Every structure is written in C-alpha cells, then in structure tokens.
Amino acid sequence: MQATHIGKELDLSYKKIRIGALVLASIIATGCTVKPQAVSNAELKAANAQDLAVITNLGDPIEGKLTLDQAIDRAFEYNLDHYVRRLERSLLEKQLEESKFDQLPKLVGSAGYTWTTTDGTRESQTVGATGKSPGSISTDREKTAFDLGLSWSVLDFGASYYRAKQTADRALVAEERRRKVMHNLSQSVRTSFWRALAAQELKGEIRNTLRDAQKALENSKESSAQGLTNPGDAWRYQRSVVENLRLLESIQDELSTAQTDLARLIGVLPGTDFQLVRPDWELPKPIEHDIVLLEGIALLNNADIREQYYNTRIAALETRSAMLKLLPGISFEYGRNYDTDSWLYENQWTDAGIRVSFNLFNLLSAPIKQEASEAAEELAKSRRIAMQMAVLSQVHLASQQYHNSLRQFERATDIRELDTNLARLARDLEENQAGDELTTIGSAVTEILSTVRYYQAVAQVYEASGRLRASLGLSEGDGINRASVTGDINLAITANIEADTSL
C-alpha cells in the first residue's frame, strides 16, 4: 500500500512538472513571437530632426567669397558621400586592431554555484561479493567552484591570422574607394563651380536683357494694335523677340540650379546664398607626355585596379584559410581550479593537456573546397585583368576627350569674343540711331549665350582633366597636384613621374 501511495505521488509530481513545462514553453513561445511594426510618424520626425541637426552642423559656414580651391577643400571635408567613405575606412581600421586580439590564447575564468536536495551518495561493491556495501557521501549538497583556464588552438590562430590580413586588405580597398570618390567629387565640384560662376556673373545681364526684350515686345504689340505698323512686319518682329525671350529663359533655367548643386557637393544646406571668386584662369595646355607613359601611370595608380589587386589577395588568403581548416586541430590547455566541496581531499589543483582532433569528413570535402577556393581566386584575377583593359581604354578616351575639350574651348573663346564685339557694335549703332532695337536685343542674347557656352567649355576642360586624372590615379588630396586645378595636368603627371622612378 505504501509503495502504491508513493507511486501515485510520483505520477502526480511528474504530471505537475509536465504541465509546468508546457506552460513555461507557451510563455516563451509567446514572448519570442516577432511581428512587423511600421515606423511611426513621430519616430520619423524625431530621426529627421536629429539627422538635419547633424547635416546643419557638419560644415563650417562660408566666410566671405568662395574660391575654387576652398570649394574642393570643403567637398573633401564635408561632403556626405566622402564622409561615409572615410567612416568605412575608419571602421575597417578599428576591425583590424580588434582582429589582433583574436590571435591571442583564450584566457577564460568561470565560477559556479550548485545546490541539490539530496546528498551525493554513492554505493560500492567489492569484486566477487554478492551484495552492495552501505553508501557513502562524496559530494556536498551546496558548493561553489572556480577555475581559470588558458587554451590556445593552432587552427584558430591560423584562421585569425588570415582574417586579420584580409581585414587589412579590405581597409586598403576602402581607401581606394575613398580616393575614387575624391576624384569624382573634385571633378563634379569644378564643373558645378563654373556653372554657378556663370549664373552669378550673368544674372544681372540676363535680367536686364529680359526686361528690354519684354518691353520691346509690349511696344510692338501696342504699335500693331494702333495700326502704326504693318501686321506682317509686326508679327515677324514679335516672333524674333519671343524667340530671344525663349533663349534667355532657357539659359536662366539652365543656370538656376547651379548654385544648389554646388552647395550639395560642398556640404552646404540648399538655399544658402554665397558668392564665388573667379579663378585665375590659365590657358590649358595639351598633354606633353606619351600615351604609353600614361598607361604605365594608370596601371600603377588607378584606384579600380588597385582595388582589384587587393581583392585578389583577399581571395588568395581565403584559399589558404580553407586549406588550413583541413589540417588536424591541435590545442594546448592549462587551468587552475578551486572547489569548496568539503569531501574533496584537495580543493585546489592544476591541470594541463594537449588535444589533437581531426574531422575525417574533411578528407571527402577537401577536393571540392580546394577547387572552389581556386575558382574564387581565378575569378578575382580575371576581374583584375578585365579592369586593366578597361582602365587602358579609359586612359585613351580621357586623353582624347581632354584634347577635344581644349579645341572646343578655343572655339568658344573665339565665338565669345566675336559676339561681344557684335553686341557692342549693335549698342553703339542704336545709340547713334543707326541701328534698331531688335538687332541690339538679338546681339545681347547671342552674347549671353556665347558667354554661357564659354563657361561650359571651361567646365568641360576641367571635367575632362579630372576624368584623365582619375584614370591615371593621380592624387587629389595633396598640395603638389592641386596646382593642376588651373587646367595644366602636366604638372601632376611630372610630379608622379618624379615620385616613381620606375616609370
């Protein structure tokens, strides 16, 4: 009877345990359920306010008039795209420092507390005896244990070493990408600067010419309404004036976004008003060096090629890391232990050991892993070769575009000079009552248009020069090459040749 009663109690206890386990599992499952939660407008407003505060305080305010060199410096310092690239490089450098600790042995300390409802009692039986001897207590119900262990795995060290070298190469890749952003950024700043300068210098002239053309159109319509002029002649006159108005307005629209675009590049909030200083323009010069020499410079310095070279090294390190995992694992262990169990004869002890392990299935997967790693490395090499071919083509195209931009600049300069002379002549004739208002307005519009085209030609020279500099991989951040901002790229090429005597 007593045994039956005890059995029922045990069954009841087991049922309670099962019910409790089910309830606990239900609570955990309910708590771990994740549902999509859309961001609220309040959260968006708060985040936008914080981001706008960062953007507002990112760059120093512009003091006085802005030069082209200052605009490029501000772009390098405050442009958000370049800022992100700098953060990426900084993050990888920190990860490189962090990866050095992965190569150290693991020093692990642990402490634990245990409690049981019964004594750790054990029974024993003498060999050849028919019954068990009375039990003996071997463990305290309540005890605390401490240990401090040092372990070092050869495979973990090798894998950490290769990961650190890959992180170092990724940091170099991030630097090359930052250089590429600097090339594109400086090129865009130069182009936008000249467009904004054209808008600044032509703003008053365009406004005055628009006013004169609108006044001439109104006068013609009034004369035609009063019957003072022939309708056909009046309509032809009005059409010419309207055509000039259309050209002026298209020029105005084209230049209206120039300063906003420049503000975006140099880290200034849209709508900020600032004045530009006209650079000391020097006549651009053709490239004085052979195209073969330019190809050699590009193959050594181009950011895209250098990035692919680092990617090839990363792939090669990945191959070595994969082969390393196929070797047996060897680990060394050393530890110091302490236990408060009163039944222990010695409460403190030291242990040491060496462990060798090997996954036999690695023998089966080794050929496949090796082929996959070699294929990834070959792919990286092929990409590098393809990039070399692309860069060589870029050098030839950029060089040709640069020379074409010089020719277009010369033509734009000649046309601007001729249109300026014609506009001056038309104004003089009208003042002397030997010309007419329509000719003066048309000449003024043509002069403005040729001036805009002149500024565009200057911007195209800068843009072509920047594209060639980017293809050659010439640095945009040092003081030596900044002199070529004036349009003479030969100075930067010569400085690169002097810096590398192997070319």
C-alpha positions in Angstrom: 0.0 0.0 0.0 2.8 2.4 0.9 4.6 1.7 -2.3 1.4 2.3 -4.3 0.8 5.6 -2.5 4.4 6.7 -3.2 3.9 5.7 -6.9 0.8 7.8 -7.2 2.6 10.8 -5.6 5.4 10.4 -8.1 3.0 10.2 -11.0 1.2 13.3 -9.7 4.6 15.1 -9.4 5.6 14.2 -13.0 2.2 15.4 -14.3 2.7 18.7 -12.5 6.2 19.0 -13.9 4.9 18.3 -17.5 2.1 20.9 -17.1 4.5 23.4 -15.7 7.0 22.8 -18.6 4.2 23.2 -21.2 3.1 26.5 -19.6 6.6 27.7 -19.5 7.2 26.7 -23.1 4.0 28.5 -24.1 5.1 31.7 -22.3 8.5 31.6 -24.0 7.0 30.9 -27.5 4.5 33.8 -27.0 7.3 36.1 -25.8 9.6 35.2 -28.8 6.9 35.9 -31.4 8.0 38.9 -33.5 5.5 40.9 -35.5 6.3 43.6 -38.2 6.0 47.0 -36.7 6.0 50.0 -39.1 7.9 53.1 -38.0 5.6 55.8 -36.7 5.5 59.4 -37.9 6.7 60.6 -34.5 9.8 58.4 -34.8 10.4 59.6 -38.3 10.1 63.2 -37.2 12.5 62.7 -34.3 15.0 60.9 -36.5 14.7 63.5 -39.3 15.3 66.3 -36.7 18.4 64.6 -35.4 19.8 63.9 -39.0 19.1 67.5 -40.0 20.9 68.8 -37.0 23.9 66.6 -38.0 23.8 67.9 -41.6 23.4 71.5 -40.4 26.4 71.3 -38.1 28.6 69.2 -40.4 30.3 72.0 -42.2 31.6 75.4 -41.1 29.7 78.4 -42.5 31.2 80.1 -45.6 33.1 83.3 -44.6 33.5 85.8 -47.4 33.6 84.7 -51.0 34.4 81.1 -52.0 37.3 80.2 -54.2 37.6 77.1 -56.3 40.3 75.6 -54.1 38.2 76.3 -51.0 35.2 74.6 -52.6 37.2 71.5 -53.3 38.6 71.5 -49.8 35.1 71.9 -48.4 33.9 69.0 -50.5 36.7 66.7 -49.3 35.9 67.7 -45.7 32.1 68.0 -45.5 30.6 66.1 -48.5 28.4 63.3 -47.1 29.4 60.7 -49.6 33.1 61.3 -48.9 32.3 61.3 -45.2 30.7 57.9 -45.5 33.8 56.5 -47.3 36.0 57.9 -44.5 33.8 56.2 -41.9 34.0 52.9 -43.8 37.8 53.1 -43.8 37.9 54.1 -40.1 35.6 51.1 -39.2 37.8 48.6 -41.1 40.9 50.0 -39.4 39.3 49.5 -36.0 38.2 46.0 -37.0 41.9 45.3 -37.9 43.0 46.4 -34.5 40.3 44.2 -33.0 41.3 41.2 -35.0 44.8 41.2 -33.5 43.2 40.0 -30.2 41.7 37.0 -31.9 45.3 35.6 -32.4 45.9 35.6 -28.6 45.3 32.5 -26.5 41.9 32.3 -24.7 42.0 33.0 -21.0 38.7 32.0 -19.6 37.6 32.3 -16.0 34.4 30.8 -14.7 32.6 30.4 -11.4 29.6 28.4 -10.5 27.3 27.6 -7.6 25.3 24.3 -7.2 22.7 23.1 -4.8 20.9 19.7 -4.6 18.1 18.3 -2.5 20.0 15.2 -1.6 23.5 14.2 -0.6 25.8 13.0 -3.3 25.7 9.4 -2.0 27.4 6.5 -3.8 27.3 2.8 -3.2 30.1 0.4 -3.9 30.5 -3.4 -4.3 33.6 -5.4 -3.8 34.6 -7.6 -6.7 33.3 -11.1 -6.2 30.8 -10.1 -3.4 27.1 -10.7 -3.8 25.8 -7.6 -2.2 26.5 -3.8 -2.1 28.2 -2.1 0.8 26.5 0.8 2.6 26.5 4.1 0.7 28.9 6.9 1.4 28.6 10.7 0.8 31.1 12.0 -1.8 29.7 15.5 -2.6 28.3 18.4 -0.6 24.7 19.4 -1.3 25.9 23.0 -1.7 29.2 24.0 -3.1 31.0 26.6 -5.2 33.6 26.1 -7.9 36.1 28.4 -9.6 38.5 27.8 -12.4 40.8 29.9 -14.6 41.9 28.2 -17.9 44.3 29.1 -20.7 43.8 27.5 -24.1 45.4 28.0 -27.4 44.4 26.4 -30.7 46.8 26.3 -33.6 44.0 26.3 -36.2 42.2 29.2 -34.5 45.4 31.2 -34.5 46.0 30.5 -38.2 42.4 31.3 -39.2 42.6 34.5 -37.1 45.9 35.5 -38.8 44.4 35.1 -42.3 41.3 37.0 -41.3 43.4 39.9 -39.9 45.3 40.1 -43.2 42.0 40.1 -45.2 40.7 42.9 -42.9 43.9 44.8 -43.6 43.4 44.4 -47.4 39.7 45.4 -47.0 40.9 48.6 -45.3 43.1 49.3 -48.3 40.2 48.6 -50.6 38.1 51.2 -48.6 41.0 53.7 -49.0 41.0 53.1 -52.8 37.2 53.6 -52.9 37.7 56.9 -51.0 40.3 58.0 -53.5 37.8 57.3 -56.3 35.1 59.3 -54.5 37.6 62.2 -54.2 38.3 62.0 -57.9 34.7 62.1 -58.9 33.9 64.7 -56.2 36.6 67.2 -57.3 35.6 66.7 -60.9 31.9 67.5 -60.1 32.9 70.5 -57.9 34.9 72.0 -60.7 32.1 71.6 -63.2 29.4 72.9 -60.8 31.6 75.8 -59.7 32.0 77.2 -63.2 28.3 76.8 -63.9 27.5 78.6 -60.7 30.0 81.3 -61.5 28.4 81.8 -64.9 25.0 82.1 -63.2 26.4 84.6 -60.8 28.1 86.8 -63.4 25.3 86.7 -65.9 22.4 87.1 -63.5 22.2 90.9 -63.9 22.8 90.9 -67.6 20.2 88.2 -68.2 17.7 90.1 -66.1 18.3 93.4 -67.9 18.1 91.8 -71.4 14.8 90.0 -70.4 13.4 93.4 -69.3 14.4 95.1 -72.6 13.1 92.3 -74.7 9.8 92.2 -72.8 9.5 96.0 -73.2 10.2 95.8 -76.9 7.5 93.1 -77.3 4.9 95.2 -75.5 5.8 98.3 -77.6 5.5 96.3 -80.8 2.1 94.9 -79.7 0.9 98.4 -78.8 2.1 99.8 -82.2 0.4 97.0 -84.0 -2.8 97.5 -82.2 -2.8 101.2 -83.0 -2.2 100.4 -86.7 1.1 102.2 -86.8 3.0 99.2 -88.3 2.3 96.6 -91.0 0.8 93.5 -89.3 3.2 91.1 -91.1 6.3 93.1 -90.2 5.0 93.4 -86.6 4.4 89.7 -86.3 7.8 88.8 -87.7 9.4 91.3 -85.3 7.4 89.9 -82.3 8.4 86.4 -83.2 12.1 87.3 -83.2 11.7 89.0 -79.8 9.8 86.0 -78.4 12.4 83.6 -79.8 15.1 85.7 -77.9 13.0 85.6 -74.8 12.7 81.8 -75.1 16.5 81.5 -75.4 17.1 83.8 -72.4 14.6 81.9 -70.3 16.2 78.5 -71.2 19.6 79.9 -70.2 18.1 81.2 -67.0 16.6 77.8 -66.2 19.8 76.0 -67.1 21.8 78.2 -64.6 19.2 78.4 -61.9 20.2 75.1 -60.3 23.9 75.5 -60.5 24.4 77.0 -57.0 22.1 74.5 -55.4 24.1 71.6 -57.0 27.4 73.2 -55.8 26.0 73.6 -52.3 25.2 69.9 -52.2 28.7 68.9 -53.2 30.5 71.2 -50.6 28.3 70.4 -47.6 26.1 73.5 -47.6 22.4 73.4 -47.0 20.2 74.1 -50.1 19.1 77.7 -50.2 22.3 79.1 -48.6 23.5 82.2 -50.5 27.2 82.6 -51.1 29.4 84.4 -53.6 32.1 82.8 -55.8 35.5 84.2 -56.8 36.5 83.9 -60.4 39.7 81.7 -60.6 42.9 82.9 -62.2 42.3 81.2 -65.5 45.4 79.9 -67.3 45.3 78.8 -70.9 45.0 75.0 -70.8 47.9 73.0 -72.3 47.9 69.8 -74.3 49.3 66.6 -72.7 53.1 66.7 -73.2 53.7 63.0 -72.4 53.4 59.9 -74.5 50.3 57.8 -74.2 52.4 54.7 -73.3 53.7 56.5 -70.3 50.2 57.5 -69.3 49.2 53.8 -69.5 52.1 52.9 -67.1 51.0 55.5 -64.6 47.4 54.3 -64.7 48.3 50.6 -64.2 50.2 51.6 -61.1 47.9 54.2 -59.5 44.4 53.7 -60.8 42.0 53.2 -57.8 39.9 50.5 -59.5 43.0 48.4 -60.5 44.5 48.7 -57.0 41.1 47.6 -55.5 41.0 44.5 -57.7 44.6 43.7 -56.8 43.6 43.8 -53.1 40.6 41.7 -53.9 42.9 39.1 -55.5 45.0 39.0 -52.3 41.8 38.6 -50.2 40.8 35.6 -52.4 44.2 34.0 -52.1 44.1 34.3 -48.3 40.6 32.8 -48.4 42.1 29.8 -50.2 44.9 29.4 -47.6 42.3 29.7 -44.8 40.1 27.0 -46.4 43.2 24.7 -46.8 44.1 25.3 -43.2 40.8 24.0 -41.9 41.6 20.7 -43.5 44.5 20.1 -41.1 44.2 18.4 -37.7 43.4 20.7 -34.9 46.0 21.0 -32.1 45.1 22.8 -28.9 47.0 23.4 -25.7 45.2 23.8 -22.4 46.3 24.8 -18.9 44.0 25.6 -16.0 43.9 26.3 -12.3 40.8 25.1 -10.3 39.3 25.5 -6.9 36.2 23.8 -5.4 34.6 24.3 -1.9 33.4 20.7 -1.7 34.4 19.6 1.8 34.6 16.0 0.8 37.5 16.7 -1.6 40.9 15.7 -0.3 42.5 18.6 -2.3 40.4 21.7 -3.0 42.9 23.3 -5.4 44.6 21.6 -8.3 46.2 22.4 -11.7 45.6 20.6 -14.9 47.2 20.8 -18.3 46.9 18.9 -21.6 47.2 18.8 -25.3 44.4 17.8 -27.6 44.5 16.7 -31.3 41.3 16.4 -33.3 40.6 15.8 -36.9 37.3 15.7 -38.8 37.5 12.6 -41.1 34.8 14.0 -43.4 37.3 16.7 -44.4 39.0 14.1 -46.4 35.9 13.9 -48.6 35.3 17.6 -48.9 38.9 18.6 -49.3 39.0 18.4 -53.2 35.7 20.3 -53.5 36.8 23.1 -51.1 40.2 23.4 -52.9 38.5 23.7 -56.3 36.0 26.3 -55.0 38.8 28.4 -53.4 41.0 28.2 -56.5 38.0 29.1 -58.7 37.3 32.2 -56.5 41.0 33.2 -56.7 41.0 32.7 -60.5 37.8 34.9 -60.8 39.5 37.7 -58.8 42.5 37.5 -61.1 40.2 37.6 -64.2 38.4 40.6 -62.8 41.7 42.4 -62.3 42.8 41.7 -65.8 39.4 42.9 -67.2 39.8 46.0 -65.1 43.2 46.7 -66.5 41.8 46.5 -70.0 39.0 48.8 -69.1 41.4 51.3 -67.5 43.7 51.4 -70.5 40.6 52.2 -72.6 39.7 54.9 -70.2 43.1 56.5 -70.4 42.9 56.7 -74.2 39.3 58.0 -74.1 40.1 60.5 -71.4 43.2 61.8 -73.2 41.2 62.2 -76.4 38.3 63.9 -74.6 40.8 66.3 -72.9 42.3 67.3 -76.3 38.8 67.7 -77.7 37.8 69.9 -74.8 40.8 72.2 -75.5 39.7 72.6 -79.1 36.1 73.3 -78.1 37.4 75.9 -75.6 39.4 77.7 -78.2 36.3 77.8 -80.5 34.1 79.0 -77.6 36.7 81.7 -76.8 36.7 83.0 -80.4 32.9 82.9 -80.7 32.5 84.8 -77.4 34.9 87.5 -78.5 33.2 87.9 -81.8 29.7 88.0 -80.2 30.9 90.5 -77.7 32.2 92.8 -80.4 28.9 92.5 -82.4 26.8 93.2 -79.3 28.9 96.3 -78.6 28.6 97.4 -82.2 24.8 97.0 -82.1 24.5 99.1 -78.9 26.7 101.8 -80.5 24.6 101.9 -83.7 21.3 102.1 -81.7 22.7 104.9 -79.6 23.6 106.8 -82.7 20.2 106.0 -84.2 21.8 103.9 -86.9 20.5 100.6 -85.7 17.3 99.1 -84.4 16.2 97.7 -81.0 15.6 94.2 -82.3 19.2 93.9 -83.5 20.5 95.1 -80.2 18.4 92.6 -78.2 19.3 89.8 -80.5 23.0 90.6 -80.2 22.8 90.8 -76.4 21.1 87.4 -76.3 23.7 85.9 -78.6 26.5 87.4 -76.4 24.9 85.9 -73.3 24.5 82.6 -75.0 28.1 82.5 -76.2 29.3 83.5 -72.7 27.4 80.6 -71.2 28.9 78.3 -73.8 32.3 79.7 -72.9 31.8 78.9 -69.2 30.6 75.4 -70.2 33.7 74.9 -72.3 35.8 75.9 -69.4 33.9 73.4 -67.2 34.4 70.7 -69.8 38.1 71.3 -69.8 38.1 70.8 -66.0 35.8 67.8 -66.3 38.0 66.2 -68.9 41.1 67.0 -66.9 39.5 65.4 -63.8 38.5 62.3 -65.8 42.0 61.9 -67.0 43.4 62.4 -63.5 41.0 59.8 -62.2 42.0 57.3 -64.9 45.7 57.9 -64.1 45.0 57.6 -60.4 46.7 61.0 -59.6 46.1 62.0 -56.0 43.5 64.8 -55.4 44.4 65.4 -51.8 48.0 66.7 -51.8 49.3 70.2 -52.4 51.6 69.2 -55.3 48.8 68.1 -57.6 46.4 70.9 -56.5 48.4 73.3 -58.8 46.9 71.5 -61.8 43.5 72.8 -60.8 44.3 75.7 -63.1 43.9 73.3 -66.0 47.5 72.2 -66.6 47.6 68.4 -65.9 51.2 68.1 -67.0 52.4 69.3 -63.6 50.6 66.4 -61.8 52.0 63.9 -64.3 55.5 65.2 -63.9 55.3 65.0 -60.1 54.1 61.4 -60.3 57.0 60.5 -62.6 59.5 62.1 -60.2 57.9 60.2 -57.3 58.2 56.8 -59.1 61.4 56.4 -61.0 60.4 53.0 -62.3 58.1 54.6 -65.0 
